[in-house]
């Protein structure tokens, strides 16, 4: 097969390059010791090129975040040369184009199949007034952004693609190879994310680059930015080339459905360059003049439709507020990554690109499905049950990959409240609360204390109070004693290891008379049989400590429990306790957002 | 060859010239778009990223809600009159006439004219915390509201308004307590605590009080706009957490936001409230005193008829007198001493040499 060295080939090479670059950036946006990971890679480069992100955050925050300055060259490029980004760079556009191409490949060697396929292709690529729909989408999203609710990321192809790759394709692929992570990653609602992604790709069966033509708000923005592009595609009718025969081969292969054979709809031209290649007489050109077939700029979006979309978008932001989900009605489980801004400002910046969820070494950052309400769909939320060990204290990766600083790029000093942040204290994500009806020592008289062991704060935010409690079915009759070895009768079969060191023996009812620890003797070993039980104590029972060593006197087994408490003023809400709690379902200790730093004044503690 | 500069010649342009003109126009348009992008980025550039939600550093907001005390009394002992009222033997009323008591007390202090000058704009801080009947004594009595309002207007006040940020829904509170009706009849304007009337306020430190709790805290500052005199009208009530709710606790109703977090340090916050606003005058209404089940009450059996009213320029002294009505030591409400330490008044009301008046005598 001969590959012609023309502009279409160049476009394909460029598209393949950007798809590979995207995949590569997804792969390296992971923490690890291997040299190619996060070694200064600009993992957000493609996201930063996005003028819709720049404009959306600009409207929502009234600032242009320095990291989004890469959008400027893209804007300038589009203003002069048209939607080059769509044709040559957009990785989702490339995937859409590839699927559309695969869907229409003629493989059957049936006579007439090729002609029929070309006819069908021409019908598919005919311009449709519905292509105006994406301008309505854009109007809705930008109007919503004006009122502080940034929803562009839901449909903006770049965040959408990164989200889909990061949280559906990459983890599924890597679960097989485990080249990136030691164990398969979890992402809540991955099925829904993939459904959207698969639907976008599948729609290419209906029309080539369906998403690009009808939905894509970024494409719509480009379609507005190329309004004055001095150079553009067009047809020439001049003496040298003769009149166009209207063979419509250009239309047949037009990815943007911009009708190059007739009056060209300039905003819709994706710069796929197929018409240049398809025209048998080289009448199609990319030049600094209007097409001989005439030119329109937009696919006739009606002013009313545009206005309606903008109005509903403008209303949507206040409507979120009416739901109260960012304030009084905030979900207690809405715990944002460390450095996240307060909810209102967070939602004015978050793209839902999933970079934080990808990079998080412990996999606790998850795409929210319901936690943040509809407005916060797929924004990052911490789920301490998933992942490997809560929010790692010495890690600030998420804020440092966030392309819009919805999660601020913290330094370790700021996160831990050290150095010049000492007065402010550490960044708190929430507070741990013990559920005394589920915690082992509180509810089931079982020693445990994993939570306190792993609490990473110094001094620990989980502290204990030690108590000795009689166990259920722990009473027996004294039979005889040989030094520290006691023979007992009537002790029911124990359900715990009495010789584990956590269990003690004492004369029954002694605690009421003396101190809680009066007469306690640790059980070092226990032998149980129906007819008699032998306990070896750490020392011989002492009559001076209340022991009556006469047959028939009652002794009782008590357990030493260290009951855990939270020192809320020290708890940072990292969630290690919740993650490690052995109560697998609804944990015995759980973190909710109370006292989080990002809430500002009026959090739980004063 | 150059294209003509004037607009009058298009018919003579060749298609090539037309095309060139179009190209230049478009190049200008495209440049404008690109430059708009550059200009916006340059004008709105955020090089450092957004600030944290809980910035470090000093509070930046307004300092308190103002000092409305009489300048000639600042730094000097306050003035105080305590009056005992009587229920006229031949009257149907269950309670003594608050207006008569108020007038008697004010007369002993030189009349309301000593405090309210013609043209003054007066704000009354009432306690309208609960949507309950005035009979239950949990809120400022409407008769007192009406009496103070009409006296202020008689003294030449340009306007009288009243406000509170209650616990229950504000409209219900002002209506069911009878305060709205009393205000309407006597000519006071009720200012409901609309969200836009709250602004962040900080209390500067004084002694070891202040600067700690009320920092950039949303406070009911709107009603204070243009106000020249502030009068606090407070009932005397039992309060388990604070020891008692009287004048200073009444100022809790100036706080917005999630103010209940301050109950962790109830004495600290009430002492800061004493610094948040310095009233011109305080009326402590002990006609019926809520001895139990405060500060909500709910039953007549929670109340005791004491038929006493204190009028003073010193809110701390007013509360120390209130503790006596409740039969409690001043130390049982530690915020009283804290407020004194902060310089908000005198925790021993007797040091003010109050005038004791008796309408029954």
Interface residues (C-beta under 8 A of the other chain):
Chain A: X51 X54 X58 X61 X62 X63 X64 X65 X66 X69 X71 X72 X75 X76 X79 X80 X225 X227 X228 X229 X230 X288 X289 X290 X339 X341 X342 X345 X349 X405 X408 X409 X414 X421 X423 X424 X597 X598 X599 X600 X601 X602 X603 X604 X605 X606
Chain B: X19 X22 X23 X25 X26 X27 X28 X29 X30 X31 X32 X33 X34 X37 X38 X40 X41 X44 X45 X46 X47 X48 X49 X50 X52 X53 X54 X56 X213 X215 X216 X217 X257 X258 X259 X261 X262 X264 X265
